Amino acid sequence: MSAASSRLGGKVCVVTGGASGIGEAVVERFRAEGATVAVIDLAEAADHRCDVTDPDAVAATFDAIASEHGRIDVLVTSAGIANVGTLESTSPDDFDKVFAVNVRGVYLTMQAAVAHMPEGSAICNLASIASVIGIPDRFAYSMSKGAVLTMTLSAATDLVDRGIRVNCISPARVHTPFVDRFIADNYPGRESEMFDNLAATQPIGRMGEPAEIAGLAVWLCSDEASFATGSNHLIDGGFTGVRK
Ligand SMILES: NC(=O)c1ccc[n+]([C@@H]2O[C@H](COP(=O)([O-])OP(=O)(O)OC[C@H]3O[C@@H](n4cnc5c(N)ncnc54)[C@H](O)[C@@H]3O)[C@@H](O)[C@H]2O)c1
């Protein structure tokens, strides 16, 4: 496929958390669609190693990407961490850790990207079904993902007259290292049983695949989605809409 005929041809894209899971699948699909992609992550596989919670590092990283490529057309924020706990069991430290990455990290990276975005650019945040529906034992995580949804709506509003679109994707469980790590850390010895339980919570009978989320991100960040802004896109195997 030539860059001109591909869906993201000529676009300069930045993906946070692009070294693993959903972010990694987004990077792969974006490159296949002709995009130039810069991966930001803590992990070694990143093009730019950067902690999204550090304002100076984030600003310097986005400045470096923009000076290399001239601008930033697309940002996907996939860097995020999980946390298990209820209102009563969540510690202030856990609350702060989750909010640092999932809320402050998204705010800082959106702010740094927008400084380099021309009209016609797009931001796609990774929210969660936990943004819109109660999930047991995910108090801090759910609050953080609620904030990602409302950050999306607020930024979309403030940026609409500049021609910058801001949307978010809300997946149910997707099979990534995030899920495997979460099961191993929280349910040692019961990994296989917990995997099956988590798969069965989607009415479709399985977890999502990272590539299925990446396909939606391609559309949202492409010019095909030019009428979509300030919207939350559920992709959840029927989790919120199907009862059987
Ligand atoms: N997997 C799921 O079931 C699921 C469901 C709904 C939403 N999400 C959201 O999708 C996003 C991606 O999830 P995933 O499953 O691909 O996770 P993952 O753990 O596979 O990948 C997350 C990446 O973010 C990076 N990261 C974490 N903290 C960082 C920091 N401070 N600075 C820079 N990079 C950092 C990690 O190094 C990792 O490469 C997350 O925001 C998650 O909350 C995931």
The ligand as a Tripos MOL2 file, in Angstrom:
@<TRIPOS>MOLECULE
LIG
   44    48     1     0     0
SMALL
NO_CHARGES

@<TRIPOS>ATOM
      1 N1         -5.8600   -4.8300   28.6870 N.am      1 LIG1
      2 C1         -7.0890   -4.5190   29.0700 C.2       1 LIG1
      3 O1         -7.9030   -5.3760   29.3960 O.2       1 LIG1
      4 C2         -7.5330   -3.0810   29.0590 C.ar      1 LIG1
      5 C3         -8.9070   -2.8010   29.1270 C.ar      1 LIG1
      6 C4         -9.3400   -1.4830   29.1310 C.ar      1 LIG1
      7 C5         -8.4110   -0.4540   29.0850 C.ar      1 LIG1
      8 N2         -7.0810   -0.7560   29.0240 N.ar      1 LIG1
      9 C6         -6.1400    0.3660   28.9870 C.3       1 LIG1
     10 O2         -5.3780    0.2890   27.8120 O.3       1 LIG1
     11 C7         -4.0720    0.8080   28.0600 C.3       1 LIG1
     12 C8         -3.0320   -0.2060   27.6240 C.3       1 LIG1
     13 O3         -3.2230   -1.4040   28.3500 O.3       1 LIG1
     14 P1         -2.3950   -2.7260   27.9880 P.3       1 LIG1
     15 O4         -3.2530   -3.8430   28.4170 O.co2     1 LIG1
     16 O5         -1.8870   -2.6650   26.6060 O.co2     1 LIG1
     17 O6         -1.1780   -2.5720   29.0580 O.3       1 LIG1
     18 P2          0.3540   -3.0590   29.0040 P.3       1 LIG1
     19 O7          0.7910   -3.1640   30.4300 O.co2     1 LIG1
     20 O8          0.5130   -4.2400   28.1160 O.co2     1 LIG1
     21 O9          1.0830   -1.7990   28.3380 O.3       1 LIG1
     22 C9          1.1550   -0.5770   29.0190 C.3       1 LIG1
     23 C10         2.4640    0.0920   28.6480 C.3       1 LIG1
     24 O10         2.5180    1.3440   29.3560 O.3       1 LIG1
     25 C11         3.8440    1.5400   29.7920 C.3       1 LIG1
     26 N3          3.8720    2.4410   30.9340 N.ar      1 LIG1
     27 C12         3.3700    2.2160   32.1780 C.ar      1 LIG1
     28 N4          3.6520    3.2460   32.9850 N.ar      1 LIG1
     29 C13         4.3330    4.1590   32.2260 C.ar      1 LIG1
     30 C14         4.9050    5.4220   32.5020 C.ar      1 LIG1
     31 N5          4.8410    5.9670   33.7240 N.pl3     1 LIG1
     32 N6          5.5330    6.0840   31.4950 N.ar      1 LIG1
     33 C15         5.6220    5.5280   30.2570 C.ar      1 LIG1
     34 N7          5.1070    4.3140   29.9460 N.ar      1 LIG1
     35 C16         4.4760    3.6410   30.9230 C.ar      1 LIG1
     36 C17         4.3360    0.1450   30.1770 C.3       1 LIG1
     37 O11         5.7640    0.0920   30.1930 O.3       1 LIG1
     38 C18         3.7140   -0.7030   29.0740 C.3       1 LIG1
     39 O12         4.5980   -0.8600   27.9710 O.3       1 LIG1
     40 C19        -4.0160    1.1470   29.5600 C.3       1 LIG1
     41 O13        -4.2690    2.5170   29.7220 O.3       1 LIG1
     42 C20        -5.1510    0.3340   30.1370 C.3       1 LIG1
     43 O14        -5.6840    0.9150   31.3130 O.3       1 LIG1
     44 C21        -6.6150   -2.0400   29.0060 C.ar      1 LIG1
@<TRIPOS>BOND
     1     1     2 1
     2     2     3 2
     3     2     4 1
     4     4     5 ar
     5     4    44 ar
     6     5     6 ar
     7     6     7 ar
     8     7     8 ar
     9     8     9 1
    10     8    44 ar
    11     9    10 1
    12     9    42 1
    13    10    11 1
    14    11    12 1
    15    11    40 1
    16    12    13 1
    17    13    14 1
    18    14    15 2
    19    14    16 1
    20    14    17 1
    21    17    18 1
    22    18    19 2
    23    18    20 1
    24    18    21 1
    25    21    22 1
    26    22    23 1
    27    23    24 1
    28    23    38 1
    29    24    25 1
    30    25    26 1
    31    25    36 1
    32    26    27 ar
    33    26    35 ar
    34    27    28 ar
    35    28    29 ar
    36    29    30 ar
    37    29    35 ar
    38    30    31 1
    39    30    32 ar
    40    32    33 ar
    41    33    34 ar
    42    34    35 ar
    43    36    37 1
    44    36    38 1
    45    38    39 1
    46    40    41 1
    47    40    42 1
    48    42    43 1
@<TRIPOS>SUBSTRUCTURE
     1 LIG1         1 GROUP 0 **** ****
